Amino acid sequence: MPSRPDADDPRLGDLSEGEILRAILARTAQASHTLIGPGDDAAVVAAPSGSVVATTDTLVHGPDFRLAWSSGFDLGWKAAAVNLADVAAMGARPTALLVALAVPRDLRLSFVQRLADGFREACAALAPGCAVVGGDLTVSDVLTVAVTALGDLEGRAPITRSGARPGDTVAVAGELGHAAQGLQLLFGRFRDGETPVPVDVAVLGDGDRAALDAQLRPSPPIGLGPMAATAGATAMMDVSDGLALDARRMAAASGVTIRLSAAALGDDPVRALAGGEDHALLAAFPGAVLPPGFRRIGEVADRSDHDLLVDGDPVDVSGWDPYRDWDSASG
């Protein structure tokens, strides 16, 4: 039997798959829609409305997160949150998560236990009743977390990004630009690489701490997705790649032009437009009355030469592109 240099916190390479899975599953919660949970070949999740919303997202060490900055808990929380936001953006209520982990052999068991804790606590805080119901575990030199999220429309029609119409109010729920501020803070004040400078929240003010949380442990307004659908949203999407890029996507899908007001985008409109990973909800509503939690940032207009205008002018900022260098995109 392989030696275990640290019996209290062994390397994953010193454990069997069954031992690792038991340690992870001991920290998961029961999802309210689960009929058969972890332990079989597949989970069975109830879909009361008869329709299932499904989405998937992959976080890879390097381009998507850095272990120098993210704890296991942070990574689990973020991996849950970004997927829950996609379900909410369709107007659905998240019901279950499937998590596939590819982990290096020298990673410690405590890390994946805290990862499971992050998933559990994010679901409890952002989408009560949702939980991890199964997944997969394998070995890799690069730590990778792949999540599939399921949701229930509860009898509502799905809200897509293609339904915005001229005259609609453009609104957002959640913060804009804070995650980008947090990423800039990580690269500016702390360091990864050969001479790492770890994150030290003790040296940060309240504003910087909030920005860091927005990047490492985001809290999207998950419950407002179904609320927006009930309120009659004509279009909606998760702002994951920056408001400018995602608003262009909504405009292109809907065949309209979206006109935004810079004054409605906060103290730093450029960062709000260009910064990614906000996971706010961008929506269009017929008329000026908005559901609680949403604020007006613009309007939908007839199609023009540009998908997006800010104060009447074309926007030249882009957003997050995973095929660009991570360090360059962050700077």
C-alpha positions as CSV (number, residue, x, y, z in Angstrom):
1,M,0.0,0.0,0.0
2,P,1.4,3.5,-0.9
3,S,2.9,5.4,2.0
4,R,0.9,8.3,3.4
5,P,3.3,11.1,4.4
6,D,0.4,13.1,6.1
7,A,-2.3,10.9,7.5
8,D,-4.5,13.8,8.4
9,D,-4.3,15.4,4.9
10,P,-3.0,12.8,2.4
11,R,-2.2,13.5,-1.2
12,L,-4.9,12.3,-3.6
13,G,-2.4,10.1,-5.2
14,D,-2.1,8.1,-2.0
15,L,-5.9,7.4,-1.8
16,S,-8.2,5.2,-3.9
17,E,-11.0,6.8,-6.0
18,G,-13.5,5.4,-3.5
19,E,-11.9,7.0,-0.5
20,I,-11.8,10.4,-2.3
21,L,-15.4,10.2,-3.4
22,R,-16.6,9.2,0.1
23,A,-14.7,12.2,1.5
24,I,-16.4,14.5,-1.1
25,L,-19.9,13.1,-0.8
26,A,-19.8,13.3,3.0
27,R,-19.8,17.1,2.5
28,T,-22.7,17.4,-0.1
29,A,-26.3,18.3,0.6
30,Q,-29.6,16.8,-0.6
31,A,-31.2,18.6,-3.5
32,S,-34.9,19.1,-3.2
33,H,-35.6,17.8,-6.7
34,T,-33.4,14.7,-6.4
35,L,-35.1,11.3,-6.7
36,I,-31.8,9.3,-6.9
37,G,-28.6,11.0,-5.8
38,P,-24.9,10.1,-5.8
39,G,-23.9,6.5,-5.7
40,D,-25.6,5.0,-8.8
41,D,-24.6,5.2,-12.4
42,A,-26.6,8.4,-12.8
43,A,-28.7,10.7,-10.8
44,V,-32.5,11.1,-11.3
45,V,-33.8,14.7,-10.9
46,A,-37.5,15.6,-11.0
47,A,-38.6,18.1,-13.6
48,P,-42.1,19.2,-12.5
49,S,-42.6,21.6,-15.4
50,G,-41.7,18.9,-18.0
51,S,-38.8,20.9,-19.3
52,V,-35.1,20.9,-18.1
53,V,-32.7,23.8,-18.5
54,A,-29.2,22.5,-18.8
55,T,-25.8,24.4,-19.0
56,T,-22.2,23.5,-18.5
57,D,-19.0,25.4,-17.7
58,T,-15.4,24.4,-17.2
59,L,-12.8,26.1,-15.0
60,V,-9.2,25.2,-15.8
61,H,-6.2,26.1,-13.6
62,G,-4.3,28.9,-15.4
63,P,-6.8,30.7,-17.7
64,D,-9.8,30.5,-15.2
65,F,-8.3,30.5,-11.7
66,R,-5.0,30.4,-9.9
67,L,-4.3,28.2,-6.8
68,A,-2.0,31.0,-5.6
69,W,-5.2,33.1,-5.1
70,S,-8.2,30.7,-4.8
71,S,-8.8,28.4,-1.9
72,G,-10.6,25.1,-2.5
73,F,-13.7,26.7,-0.9
74,D,-13.4,29.8,-3.3
75,L,-13.1,27.5,-6.3
76,G,-16.1,25.4,-5.4
77,W,-18.2,28.5,-4.7
78,K,-17.3,30.1,-7.9
79,A,-17.7,27.0,-10.0
80,A,-21.3,26.7,-8.6
81,A,-22.1,30.4,-8.9
82,V,-21.2,30.8,-12.6
83,N,-23.3,27.8,-13.6
84,L,-26.3,28.8,-11.4
85,A,-26.2,32.2,-13.1
86,D,-26.7,30.7,-16.5
87,V,-29.7,28.7,-15.3
88,A,-31.2,31.9,-13.7
89,A,-30.6,33.8,-17.0
90,M,-33.1,31.5,-18.7
91,G,-35.7,32.3,-16.1
92,A,-35.3,28.9,-14.4
93,R,-34.7,27.8,-10.8
94,P,-31.6,25.7,-10.4
95,T,-32.3,22.2,-9.2
96,A,-29.0,20.2,-9.4
97,L,-25.3,20.3,-10.2
98,L,-23.1,17.5,-11.7
99,V,-19.4,18.0,-11.1
100,A,-16.5,16.4,-12.9
101,L,-13.1,16.8,-11.3
102,A,-9.7,16.2,-13.0
103,V,-7.2,16.5,-10.2
104,P,-3.4,16.2,-9.9
105,R,-2.1,13.3,-7.7
106,D,-0.2,15.6,-5.4
107,L,-3.3,17.7,-4.5
108,R,-4.3,17.3,-0.8
109,L,-7.5,15.7,0.3
110,S,-8.4,18.8,2.3
111,F,-8.5,20.8,-0.9
112,V,-11.2,18.8,-2.5
113,Q,-13.1,18.6,0.8
114,R,-13.1,22.4,0.9
115,L,-14.1,22.4,-2.8
116,A,-17.2,20.3,-1.9
117,D,-17.9,22.7,1.0
118,G,-17.8,25.7,-1.5
119,F,-20.3,24.0,-3.7
120,R,-22.6,23.2,-0.8
121,E,-22.5,26.7,0.7
122,A,-22.9,28.5,-2.6
123,C,-26.0,26.4,-3.4
124,A,-27.4,27.1,0.1
125,A,-26.8,30.8,-0.2
126,L,-27.7,31.4,-3.9
127,A,-30.1,28.7,-4.9
128,P,-31.6,26.9,-1.9
129,G,-32.7,23.4,-2.7
130,C,-30.1,22.9,-5.4
131,A,-27.1,20.7,-4.6
132,V,-24.5,18.4,-6.2
133,V,-26.2,15.1,-7.2
134,G,-23.3,13.4,-8.9
135,G,-20.3,13.7,-11.2
136,D,-17.0,12.1,-12.1
137,L,-13.4,12.0,-10.8
138,T,-10.2,11.4,-12.8
139,V,-6.5,12.3,-12.7
140,S,-4.9,15.1,-14.6
141,D,-1.7,17.3,-14.4
142,V,-4.0,20.3,-14.6
143,L,-6.7,20.9,-12.1
144,T,-10.0,21.2,-13.9
145,V,-13.5,21.6,-12.6
146,A,-16.4,20.9,-15.1
147,V,-19.9,21.6,-13.9
148,T,-23.3,20.8,-15.5
149,A,-26.2,22.7,-13.9
150,L,-29.9,21.8,-14.3
151,G,-32.9,24.0,-13.7
152,D,-36.7,23.9,-13.7
153,L,-38.8,26.5,-15.5
154,E,-41.7,25.9,-13.2
155,G,-44.2,26.2,-16.0
156,R,-42.8,29.4,-17.5
157,A,-41.5,29.8,-21.0
158,P,-37.7,30.1,-21.2
159,I,-36.3,33.6,-21.5
160,T,-33.7,33.8,-24.3
161,R,-31.4,36.6,-25.5
162,S,-33.3,37.0,-28.8
163,G,-36.6,38.5,-27.6
164,A,-35.7,42.2,-27.0
165,R,-37.9,44.6,-29.0
166,P,-37.7,48.3,-29.7
167,G,-39.1,50.3,-26.9
168,D,-38.1,47.8,-24.2
169,T,-36.2,49.0,-21.1
170,V,-32.7,47.5,-20.7
171,A,-32.0,46.7,-17.1
172,V,-29.4,44.9,-15.0
173,A,-29.4,43.1,-11.7
174,G,-26.1,42.7,-9.9
175,E,-22.8,44.6,-10.0
176,L,-20.9,45.6,-13.0
177,G,-17.1,45.9,-13.2
178,H,-16.4,44.7,-9.6
179,A,-15.0,41.3,-10.7
180,A,-12.6,43.1,-13.2
181,Q,-11.5,45.4,-10.4
182,G,-10.8,42.3,-8.3
183,L,-8.8,40.7,-11.1
184,Q,-6.8,43.9,-11.5
185,L,-6.1,43.9,-7.8
186,L,-4.8,40.4,-7.9
187,F,-2.4,41.2,-10.7
188,G,-1.4,44.6,-9.3
189,R,-1.1,43.9,-5.5
190,F,-0.4,40.1,-5.4
191,R,1.5,37.7,-7.6
192,D,1.4,34.2,-9.0
193,G,4.4,32.4,-10.6
194,E,8.0,31.8,-9.5
195,T,7.9,34.4,-6.7
196,P,4.3,34.4,-5.6
197,V,2.8,37.1,-3.4
198,P,-0.3,35.4,-1.8
199,V,-3.6,37.2,-1.2
200,D,-3.7,39.1,2.1
201,V,-7.1,40.5,2.8
202,A,-5.8,42.2,6.0
203,V,-4.0,44.8,3.9
204,L,-7.2,45.7,1.9
205,G,-9.8,48.3,2.5
206,D,-13.5,47.5,2.3
207,G,-13.9,48.4,-1.4
208,D,-11.0,46.2,-2.4
209,R,-12.2,43.3,-0.3
210,A,-15.6,43.5,-2.0
211,A,-14.0,43.6,-5.4
212,L,-11.8,40.6,-4.5
213,D,-14.9,38.7,-3.4
214,A,-16.7,39.5,-6.7
215,Q,-13.8,37.9,-8.5
216,L,-13.0,34.9,-6.3
217,R,-16.4,34.2,-4.7
218,P,-19.2,35.9,-6.8
219,S,-22.8,36.1,-5.6
220,P,-25.0,36.5,-8.7
221,P,-28.7,37.4,-8.1
222,I,-29.9,33.9,-8.9
223,G,-33.4,34.3,-7.4
224,L,-34.0,37.3,-9.7
225,G,-33.9,35.2,-12.8
226,P,-37.3,33.5,-12.2
227,M,-38.6,36.8,-10.9
228,A,-37.7,38.6,-14.1
229,A,-39.4,35.9,-16.1
230,T,-42.6,36.2,-14.1
231,A,-42.4,40.0,-14.6
232,G,-42.5,39.6,-18.3
233,A,-38.8,39.9,-19.4
234,T,-38.6,39.7,-23.2
235,A,-34.9,38.8,-23.2
236,M,-32.2,38.0,-20.6
237,M,-28.7,36.7,-20.3
238,D,-25.9,36.3,-17.8
239,V,-23.2,39.0,-18.1
240,S,-20.1,36.7,-17.9
241,D,-17.9,38.2,-20.6
242,G,-18.4,41.9,-20.0
243,L,-21.5,44.1,-20.5
244,A,-20.4,45.5,-23.9
245,L,-19.8,42.1,-25.4
246,D,-22.9,40.5,-23.9
247,A,-25.1,43.4,-24.8
248,R,-23.9,43.2,-28.4
249,R,-24.8,39.5,-28.3
250,M,-28.3,40.2,-27.1
251,A,-28.7,43.0,-29.7
252,A,-27.5,40.8,-32.5
253,A,-29.7,37.8,-31.5
254,S,-32.7,40.1,-31.2
255,G,-32.1,42.1,-34.4
256,V,-32.0,45.4,-32.5
257,T,-29.7,48.1,-31.3
258,I,-29.2,48.5,-27.5
259,R,-28.6,52.0,-26.3
260,L,-27.0,52.4,-22.9
261,S,-26.4,55.4,-20.6
262,A,-22.9,55.8,-19.3
263,A,-24.2,57.6,-16.2
264,A,-26.2,54.4,-15.3
265,L,-23.0,52.3,-15.4
266,G,-21.4,53.5,-12.2
267,D,-18.2,55.4,-11.4
268,D,-16.2,53.6,-14.0
269,P,-18.3,53.0,-17.1
270,V,-15.4,51.6,-19.1
271,R,-14.6,48.9,-16.6
272,A,-18.4,48.2,-16.3
273,L,-18.5,47.7,-20.1
274,A,-15.3,45.8,-20.6
275,G,-14.9,43.8,-17.4
276,G,-15.9,40.1,-17.4
277,E,-17.1,37.6,-14.8
278,D,-19.7,39.9,-13.3
279,H,-22.5,37.3,-13.7
280,A,-25.1,40.0,-13.4
281,L,-28.4,39.5,-15.2
282,L,-28.9,41.7,-18.2
283,A,-32.6,41.9,-19.2
284,A,-35.1,43.7,-21.4
285,F,-38.6,44.5,-20.1
286,P,-41.6,45.9,-21.9
287,G,-42.3,49.3,-20.4
288,A,-40.6,51.3,-17.6
289,V,-41.8,49.2,-14.6
290,L,-39.0,46.9,-13.4
291,P,-39.1,44.1,-10.9
292,P,-37.3,44.7,-7.6
293,G,-33.5,44.2,-7.9
294,F,-33.3,45.5,-11.5
295,R,-32.1,49.0,-12.4
296,R,-32.5,50.8,-15.7
297,I,-29.3,51.2,-17.8
298,G,-30.7,51.9,-21.3
299,E,-33.3,51.1,-23.9
300,V,-33.8,48.9,-27.0
301,A,-34.0,50.8,-30.3
302,D,-34.6,49.8,-33.9
303,R,-31.7,48.2,-35.6
304,S,-29.0,50.6,-36.8
305,D,-25.4,50.2,-38.1
306,H,-24.2,49.3,-34.6
307,D,-25.4,46.6,-32.1
308,L,-24.5,48.8,-29.1
309,L,-24.3,52.5,-28.4
310,V,-23.4,54.3,-25.2
311,D,-24.7,57.9,-25.0
312,G,-25.3,57.6,-28.7
313,D,-21.8,56.6,-29.7
314,P,-20.4,53.2,-30.8
315,V,-18.4,51.3,-28.2
316,D,-14.9,50.1,-29.0
317,V,-14.3,48.1,-25.8
318,S,-14.4,44.3,-25.9
319,G,-14.8,41.8,-23.2
320,W,-13.4,38.5,-22.0
321,D,-12.1,36.1,-24.6
322,P,-10.6,32.8,-23.3
323,Y,-8.4,32.6,-26.4
324,R,-6.6,35.8,-25.5
325,D,-3.6,35.6,-23.1
326,W,-5.0,35.7,-19.5
327,D,-2.4,38.2,-18.3
328,S,-3.0,40.5,-21.2
329,A,-6.7,40.3,-21.0
330,S,-6.5,41.2,-17.3
331,G,-4.4,44.2,-17.6
